[in-house]
Amino acid sequence: MAIVSAEKFVQAARDNGYAVGGFNTNNLEWTQAILRAAEAKQAPVLIQTSMGAAKYMGGYKVCQALIANLVESMGITVPVAIHLDHGHYEDALECIEVGYTSIMFDGSHLPIEENLEKAKEVVALAHAKGVSVEAEVGTIGGEEDGIVGTGELAPVEDAKAMVETGIDFLAAGIGNIHGPYPENWTGLDLDHLKKLTEAVPGFPIVLHGGSGIPDEQIQEAIKLGVAKVNVNTESQIAFSNATRAFARAYDADEAGYDAKKLFDPRKFLADGMKAVQGAVEERIDVFGSANKA
C-alpha cells in the first residue's frame, strides 16, 4: 500500500479502538528507523516533519522525496502518510503542492474565527488533491518549533466548529504538553476528553505530546476517542541516550575506537538508530496498531 493519505487509516483506528502513531523524523537514518519499525510491526504510520525539522533537512520538497524514496527502496508494504506537523498556513499550502499526503494546519495561535476560516481554505485545497487534514483548537502545552502553549483544555464549542470545516482529525488540548513532562504535571483530563468526543461522536482526536504520558493514560484516552498519538521527544531521548552510551564506552579506549573506525557515522549512529526503532516499535504496541496494516 505504501504512501497514502491518512484519513482512512486514522478513521479505522477510531472505529476499532486503537491509535496510530505520528512519528517525527529528523534525518535519513531516523526515517529508516521509523519505517523499519512500522514494517516489523505491520502498523500504519504517519512520518511527520515539523517546520523546524524540514528546514534542518533542506526543505519540504527534500523531506517528501526522502520519505517517498525510502518507502520504495526499502520495500515498505504498510500504509505510510507523509505528514506536516504543526504547520502554519503558508507551510501547509507548500506541503500540499510538493506532495505531502497529510498536513496539519495549526492556527491555534490565531483568533478562533481566523483559525476556522483558514482551516476551511486548507481543507478545500488539500482535499482537492487527496490530502488529509488535521487542525487544532486551543493550544497544546510546551513548545514545538516556536509554537508555545501552556496546556489548555480545548473549548468544546471550538472543537465542534473546527470539525464542521471538513477536517479529517482534530488536535485538541486535554492537559497534554510537548516535550518532557514536569514533575508537577497532573495528568490528562480524561473527563474533558469525554466531553469533546461526546460533542463530535466518532470523530478522530489527536493526542499531541505523547512522549512521557503514562501508558495507562494513553490507553484510556484511546478508549475515549484518541486515534492518533504524536511521538517525538521519546525517540529523541532514546537516540541521545544510546549514542552517548556508545561514545562513553570508547572514551577510555581511543586506540580501539580508531582501530575499528568507529568515527564512521554509519557506525557511530547505529546504536542510536536501533534505539529509535525500538522506541517506535514499543509505542506501536502501546497504541494497539500492530498488525493493523
N, C-alpha and C positions, 0 to 999 in steps of 0.2 A: 504493500500500500504506500509506504514511504511518505513523501511530502504532501501534506493535506492541510486544509483549514481546520480549525479546532472545534467548531460549534457542534458537530455531530458527536465526537467522542467525549467532549465535556458534558453535553446533554445526556449521553448514555451513562456517564458516571453519576450524574444527578438522579437519573431514573432508577439506577440499580444500586445505590447506596455505597458507592466508593468515591474516591477522588483521584484525579490525575495530577502529576507533578509538573509545575512550571519551573524548570531548572535554568538558572542564569549561566551563561558561558562568558569566558574572558579571553580565550585564545583557541588555537587549533587543538592543542592537547586536551583542553577542558571539554571541547565539543566531542572529541573522540571518546573521552571517558563517559560522558552522558549517553552517547549513542550505544556504547558497549553495554552499559548498564541496562538501558531500555531493551536492547535486543536479548540480553541474557534473561531478563525478567518477562519478556514478551508483553511489555507495557507501552501504551501510547504515551507520548510526552510532548510537551512544548519546550523547545530550546529557545531561551529568551536572551535578548540583548537589551540592556539599559542604554539610555542615551550616552552615558559616560563610557560604558564598555565599548559601544560601537565606535565612538571617537578614538578610543585607545587602539582598537583593532583595525582602523583605517577607513571607517565609514560603513553606512548601512549596506551599500552595494557589495562591499567586500564580505561583510558578515553573511548576507544572504547566499552569496556564491559559495563561501566556505562551507556553510552548513549543508546546502543542497549537494555540493560535490562530494562531501564526505558520506552523506547518506547513500549516494550512488556507488562510490568506490568501495565502501565498507559492506555493501550488500545488505543494508538495513531493510528489514521487512515490516517492522511495526510502524504505525502511523506517527509521523513527526510533523508538528507545526512549527514554523519559524515565526517567532512572536516578538513584537516590540513591547518592552516592559516600561511602564511609566513614561509614555511619550507625550510631549507637548503637541499641539495641533499641527504645526508645520512638520514635525518629525513623523507624526502618524501619516500625513499625506505622502511624505517622501517614501516611507516604508511600503505603502500601498503600491507606489509606482515602481519600486525596484524589485518587487517580487516576494515580500513577506506574505505569509499566508494567514497571519493573525496579528492584530495590533491592539495595544491598549492605549486609548486616548485618556490621558489623565488631566482633566480640567478641574480637579478638586480644589486647586488654589484660586479658581475664578469664582465670581458670584454665581449662585446656582442657576440663574436664568441663562447666563452666558455659557456655563458648563453644558446645560441641556441643549442649547441651540447649536453649539459646536459639535456636540455628540451626534445630533441629527445629521449634520453635514458629513461627518466622518462615516457614519453608518451608510449613508446613501452612496458615497464614493467607494467604500470598502465592499459593500455587498454587490455592487455592480461588477466587481472583479472577483467575487467569490471569496473574499477575505473576511474572517470572523473578527468581531469587535468586542473588546472589554472596555468598560468605563468605570469611573469611581465617583462616589459621593462621600461627603465628609472628607476626612484626611486620615491616612494611616500614620501611626506614630513613628518616631525615629527619623532617619534620613536615608534617602535613596537618590544618589546623584544630584544633590542640591534641592530636592523636593522634601520639605520637612513637615512633619505633623506631630501632634502631641498625644495621639492615642484616643481620638474622639470615638463616640458612638454615632454611626451614620443615622441621620434623621430618616425615619421610616417613610414619610411622605416624599422626600427627595429620592429615596430608593425607588419608590413606585413610579415617580415621574421619569427617572432615568431608564427604567425598564421599558417604559412606553415609547422611548425614542427608537426602539428596534435593535438595541444591542443584544449580544448573544450570551454574555455572562457579566456579572456585576461584582466589582470590588467595593466592599463596604466595611467601615471600621467597626469592630466589636471588642475594642480594647487591645488589639494586636499592634505591634510596632515592628519597624525594620531594625535589623542589627541585633546585637546581643541584648537579652532581656535583663533589666536591672534586678537586684535582689528584692526590691520593694514592689515589683510588679504583682498585681493582684489576680492575674489570670484573665482568660477570655470571659466576656459577658455573654454566656450562652442563653440567658433569658432574652437579651436584646436580639441575638441571632434568631431566636424562635419568633420574635415579633416581626423581624424582617422577612423570614421565609413564609410566615402566615400571610403577609401583605403581598408577596409575589409568589404564590404557590407553584411549586415545580420548577422554579427558575434557578439556574446555577449561580451560586455565590462563590466568590474567590476569596481565599484567606491569604493575605499578604503577610510577610514577616513570619513565615512558617518555621524558620530555624530557631530552635530553643523553646518552642511551646511543648509542654509535656505531651507525650504520645496519647495519653488517655483523653486529654482535652481536644486534641486534633480529631481523634476518632469520634468523640461526642459531637463535635462540630460537623463532621461528615454526616452523621446520622440526622442532623438538623438541617442539612441542605448545602453544605460546602462541597463543591465538586471539583475545585482546583485549588492546589496549595502551592504557593511560591517558595522556592528554596534557593538561597544564595549564600548567606553567611555561613551556614553549616558546612557547605562544600569548601568555602574559603578557609575555614578553620582546619578542616581535615587536611587540606593541601598544605597549609602552612606548618602544621604540627609534624606531618610526615617528612616534609622537606628539611625542616630544621633538625629533626632527629637523624636524618641521613647525613647532614653536614656535620653534626656534633660527633657522629660515630667515627669520622675520619680526622677530626681536629688534632688528635694525638698521633696520627699516623700519616703524615704528609707524604712519605715515601710510597706507602701503599696506595694513597689517593692518586698520585701521579702515575704510578706503575699501571694501575688499572684504568687510567684515563677517565676517572670519574668526574672530571670537569666538563666532559662532553654533556651538553644539555639533555641529550636523549637518555643519558644515564642519571644525570643529576635530578631530573624532573620525574623519573619513572615512579619512585615511591609515592610522590605527591599525587600523580595521576591515578595510581591504583587506589589511593585513599579517596579521591573524588568519586571514582566508580563505585567503591564500597559504600560511600555515604549515600549516593543516589540509589543504589540497589536497596539499601536499608530503608530509605524513605518510601520507595515504591511499595515495599512490604507493609509499612505502617499505613499508607494511604489505601491499600487494598486493590491496587491497579495491576498487580502481577497477573499475567495470563488473561488480560482483558483486551489484547490487541485484536 
